[in-house]
């Protein structure tokens, strides 16, 4: 039982720590405004999000097997606004599950 819990913790925590040092980011052209952020809705695909924001975000972490409902991907995007303004987007099973922002205007 203890091994199962440790394995589960490792699967959940390793992507969180390794995602911070991604050495091959995708094209990070998008700079999201508050108005664009407000248009993003849970259930959208990444392609729909890219269409709204006008560019790609940086892949920060991924876990699980591609094509499954548990495949989880985190993206980070620069934001318009205060210094350091940014957006974090989480997709699971190909659909956006959550969005957060800091400093958008």
Buried (B, 14 or more C-beta within 10 A) or exposed (E): EEEEEEEEEEEEEEBEEEBEEBEEEEEBEBBBBBEBBEEBEEEBEBEBBBEBBEBBBBBBBBBBEEEEEEBBBBBBBBBBBEEEBBBBBBBBEBEBEEBEBEBBE
